[in-house]
Amino acid sequence: MRELRAKLAVAKLGLAKANAMDSVRQAEESAKKAVSELAEKLSTNADKDLDKALKAFEARWKKTRAKADAKKVKAAEKKATAKVKAAAKKAAAKAKALEKKALTKAKAEAKKAAKKAKKKIAAKKSAAKAAIKKAVGRPKKAAAKKAAAKKPAKKAAKKAAKKVTKKAAKSAPKKAARRGRPPKAAAKKAGARRGRPPKKA
């Protein structure tokens, strides 16, 4: 009986040991499982967190980049505006210079035209003076002929006028002698006419 009890005790001890070892294996397996599950969970969470972090970083990066780009665009717009203003100012100055040049050119041309017109007028005046001098100095043949034709007519008119004046002068003393006392010559002529005529007659 004692041997049986001893064997039973040994068997119980072996069973207890086996149970203990089995619980250790089970604990180890459960720990390994928990660790693997945790690792898998952490990996999944890491992927999710990475996506979140990437999205947050992308948003922050895009925001920062947008601000930087806006500053660059504003600076470029300012530069372009200044460039356009400078070009417009330069073009206005060039246009003003061209207008001034055209105005001075037009004035110079007007002066030249006035000088030419004055020269033409002076030339016409000098030609007219020369023609007058020529006409006064030496008449043309036709003019000479006309003048020669006019001179006899003038001379004839003068002769006729002289004859008329002479006749008038002759008739005037006779009338005066009739009215007043006749002169001696007139009296002699009257006496000769009244009396005997001379021998020659």
LUMZARO-75372 format. One record per residue (C-alpha): residue in one letter; z, y negated, x. Coordinates in steps of 0.05 Angstrom, whole numbers, always signed. Each point is the difference from the previous one (the first is absolute). Last residue first. Example, Ala and Ser with C-alpha at 12.3 -4.5 7.8 and 13.67 -1.06 7.14 Angstrom:
# LUMZARO-75372
type:s | z:+143 | y:+21 | x:+273
type:a | z:+13 | y:+69 | x:-27
This chain:
# LUMZARO-75372
type:a | z:-3131 | y:-3963 | x:-47
type:k | z:-9 | y:-23 | x:+70
type:k | z:-6 | y:-72 | x:-22
type:p | z:+67 | y:-2 | x:-34
type:p | z:+9 | y:-3 | x:-75
type:r | z:+6 | y:-66 | x:-34
type:g | z:+64 | y:-13 | x:-37
type:r | z:+47 | y:+46 | x:-38
type:r | z:-3 | y:+59 | x:+49
type:a | z:+8 | y:-45 | x:+59
type:g | z:+57 | y:-36 | x:-32
type:a | z:+35 | y:+66 | x:-18
type:k | z:-9 | y:+26 | x:+70
type:k | z:+27 | y:-65 | x:+28
type:a | z:+58 | y:+2 | x:-48
type:a | z:+16 | y:+73 | x:+20
type:a | z:-2 | y:-19 | x:+72
type:k | z:+44 | y:-60 | x:-13
type:p | z:+53 | y:+41 | x:-39
type:p | z:+1 | y:+2 | x:-75
type:r | z:+55 | y:-37 | x:-38
type:g | z:+33 | y:+48 | x:-48
type:r | z:-24 | y:+49 | x:-54
type:r | z:-70 | y:+13 | x:+24
type:a | z:+20 | y:+5 | x:+71
type:a | z:+53 | y:+53 | x:-16
type:k | z:-52 | y:+41 | x:-37
type:k | z:-46 | y:-5 | x:+59
type:p | z:+56 | y:+17 | x:+48
type:a | z:+16 | y:+66 | x:-38
type:s | z:-71 | y:+25 | x:-5
type:k | z:-7 | y:+6 | x:+75
type:a | z:+67 | y:+34 | x:+8
type:a | z:-15 | y:+48 | x:-56
type:k | z:-66 | y:+16 | x:+31
type:k | z:+34 | y:+11 | x:+67
type:t | z:+53 | y:+44 | x:-33
type:v | z:-53 | y:+42 | x:-34
type:k | z:-39 | y:+7 | x:+64
type:k | z:+64 | y:+21 | x:+38
type:a | z:+16 | y:+52 | x:-54
type:a | z:-71 | y:+27 | x:+5
type:k | z:+6 | y:+4 | x:+76
type:k | z:+68 | y:+35 | x:-6
type:a | z:-28 | y:+50 | x:-49
type:a | z:-60 | y:+13 | x:+45
type:k | z:+48 | y:+10 | x:+59
type:k | z:+43 | y:+47 | x:-40
type:a | z:-61 | y:+40 | x:-21
type:p | z:-24 | y:+0 | x:+72
type:k | z:+69 | y:+25 | x:+23
type:k | z:+6 | y:+56 | x:-52
type:a | z:-60 | y:+38 | x:+24
type:a | z:+24 | y:-4 | x:+71
type:a | z:+70 | y:+23 | x:-22
type:k | z:-31 | y:+57 | x:-38
type:k | z:-42 | y:+18 | x:+61
type:a | z:+60 | y:-5 | x:+45
type:a | z:+40 | y:+45 | x:-48
type:a | z:-56 | y:+50 | x:+1
type:k | z:-4 | y:-3 | x:+76
type:k | z:+75 | y:+6 | x:+9
type:p | z:+42 | y:-59 | x:+18
type:r | z:+27 | y:-10 | x:+71
type:g | z:+68 | y:-31 | x:+9
type:v | z:+29 | y:-8 | x:-71
type:a | z:-24 | y:+68 | x:-25
type:k | z:+21 | y:+33 | x:+66
type:k | z:+67 | y:-33 | x:-4
type:i | z:+9 | y:+22 | x:-72
type:a | z:-21 | y:+71 | x:+18
type:a | z:+50 | y:-1 | x:+58
type:k | z:+54 | y:-25 | x:-47
type:a | z:-16 | y:+54 | x:-50
type:a | z:+0 | y:+53 | x:+55
type:s | z:+67 | y:-28 | x:+25
type:k | z:+27 | y:+3 | x:-71
type:k | z:-25 | y:+71 | x:-11
type:a | z:+29 | y:+21 | x:+67
type:a | z:+66 | y:-33 | x:-18
type:i | z:+0 | y:+36 | x:-67
type:k | z:-17 | y:+66 | x:+34
type:k | z:+54 | y:-12 | x:+52
type:k | z:+50 | y:-17 | x:-55
type:a | z:-19 | y:+64 | x:-38
type:k | z:+7 | y:+41 | x:+64
type:k | z:+68 | y:-32 | x:+13
type:a | z:+21 | y:+15 | x:-71
type:a | z:-24 | y:+72 | x:+7
type:k | z:+38 | y:+7 | x:+65
type:k | z:+62 | y:-29 | x:-32
type:a | z:-7 | y:+48 | x:-59
type:e | z:-10 | y:+58 | x:+49
type:a | z:+63 | y:-21 | x:+37
type:k | z:+38 | y:-5 | x:-65
type:a | z:-25 | y:+68 | x:-22
type:k | z:+20 | y:+29 | x:+68
type:t | z:+68 | y:-32 | x:-6
type:l | z:+8 | y:+29 | x:-70
type:a | z:-24 | y:+69 | x:+23
type:k | z:+49 | y:-1 | x:+58
type:k | z:+57 | y:-22 | x:-46
type:e | z:-18 | y:+55 | x:-50
type:l | z:-3 | y:+51 | x:+56
type:a | z:+68 | y:-23 | x:+27
type:k | z:+29 | y:+4 | x:-71
type:a | z:-29 | y:+70 | x:-9
type:k | z:+29 | y:+21 | x:+68
type:a | z:+68 | y:-29 | x:-18
type:a | z:-2 | y:+36 | x:-68
type:a | z:-21 | y:+65 | x:+34
type:k | z:+57 | y:-6 | x:+51
type:k | z:+50 | y:-14 | x:-55
type:a | z:-26 | y:+59 | x:-41
type:a | z:+3 | y:+45 | x:+61
type:a | z:+71 | y:-23 | x:+15
type:k | z:+20 | y:+11 | x:-72
type:v | z:-31 | y:+70 | x:+1
type:k | z:+36 | y:+17 | x:+64
type:a | z:+66 | y:-26 | x:-28
type:t | z:-11 | y:+42 | x:-62
type:a | z:-17 | y:+61 | x:+42
type:k | z:+63 | y:-9 | x:+41
type:k | z:+43 | y:-7 | x:-62
type:e | z:-33 | y:+60 | x:-31
type:a | z:+11 | y:+40 | x:+64
type:a | z:+73 | y:-20 | x:+1
type:k | z:+8 | y:+19 | x:-73
type:v | z:-35 | y:+67 | x:+13
type:k | z:+45 | y:+14 | x:+59
type:k | z:+62 | y:-18 | x:-40
type:a | z:-23 | y:+44 | x:-57
type:d | z:-14 | y:+57 | x:+49
type:a | z:+71 | y:-5 | x:+28
type:k | z:+29 | y:+0 | x:-70
type:a | z:-44 | y:+59 | x:-21
type:r | z:+20 | y:+36 | x:+63
type:t | z:+74 | y:-8 | x:-16
type:k | z:-11 | y:+24 | x:-71
type:k | z:-44 | y:+57 | x:+22
type:w | z:+51 | y:+22 | x:+52
type:r | z:+57 | y:-4 | x:-51
type:a | z:-40 | y:+40 | x:-51
type:e | z:-23 | y:+50 | x:+53
type:f | z:+72 | y:+7 | x:+25
type:a | z:+25 | y:+13 | x:-71
type:k | z:-56 | y:+50 | x:-12
type:l | z:+12 | y:+34 | x:+67
type:a | z:+74 | y:+2 | x:-14
type:k | z:-10 | y:+30 | x:-68
type:d | z:-50 | y:+51 | x:+27
type:l | z:+48 | y:+15 | x:+57
type:d | z:+57 | y:+7 | x:-49
type:k | z:-41 | y:+50 | x:-41
type:d | z:-19 | y:+39 | x:+62
type:a | z:+71 | y:-3 | x:+24
type:n | z:+25 | y:+24 | x:-68
type:t | z:-46 | y:+59 | x:+5
type:s | z:+23 | y:+15 | x:+71
type:l | z:+73 | y:-10 | x:-21
type:k | z:-8 | y:+48 | x:-57
type:e | z:-34 | y:+51 | x:+45
type:a | z:+55 | y:-8 | x:+51
type:l | z:+53 | y:+5 | x:-54
type:e | z:-32 | y:+61 | x:-28
type:s | z:-4 | y:+30 | x:+69
type:v | z:+73 | y:-17 | x:+13
type:a | z:+22 | y:+26 | x:-67
type:k | z:-38 | y:+65 | x:+12
type:k | z:+29 | y:+7 | x:+69
type:a | z:+69 | y:-12 | x:-28
type:s | z:-11 | y:+50 | x:-56
type:e | z:-24 | y:+51 | x:+50
type:e | z:+59 | y:-13 | x:+45
type:a | z:+48 | y:+3 | x:-58
type:q | z:-32 | y:+65 | x:-23
type:r | z:+3 | y:+28 | x:+70
type:v | z:+73 | y:-20 | x:+6
type:s | z:+14 | y:+29 | x:-68
type:d | z:-32 | y:+65 | x:+23
type:m | z:+42 | y:+0 | x:+63
type:a | z:+63 | y:-9 | x:-41
type:n | z:-21 | y:+54 | x:-48
type:a | z:-14 | y:+46 | x:+58
type:k | z:+68 | y:-15 | x:+30
type:a | z:+33 | y:+13 | x:-66
type:l | z:-38 | y:+63 | x:-7
type:g | z:+20 | y:+22 | x:+70
type:l | z:+73 | y:-17 | x:-16
type:k | z:-4 | y:+39 | x:-65
type:a | z:-29 | y:+59 | x:+37
type:v | z:+55 | y:-4 | x:+53
type:a | z:+52 | y:-2 | x:-55
type:l | z:-32 | y:+58 | x:-35
type:k | z:-2 | y:+39 | x:+65
type:a | z:+74 | y:-14 | x:+11
type:r | z:+17 | y:+20 | x:-71
type:l | z:-39 | y:+63 | x:+8
type:e | z:+35 | y:+14 | x:+66
type:r | z:+68 | y:-11 | x:-33
type:m | z:-16 | y:+46 | x:-55
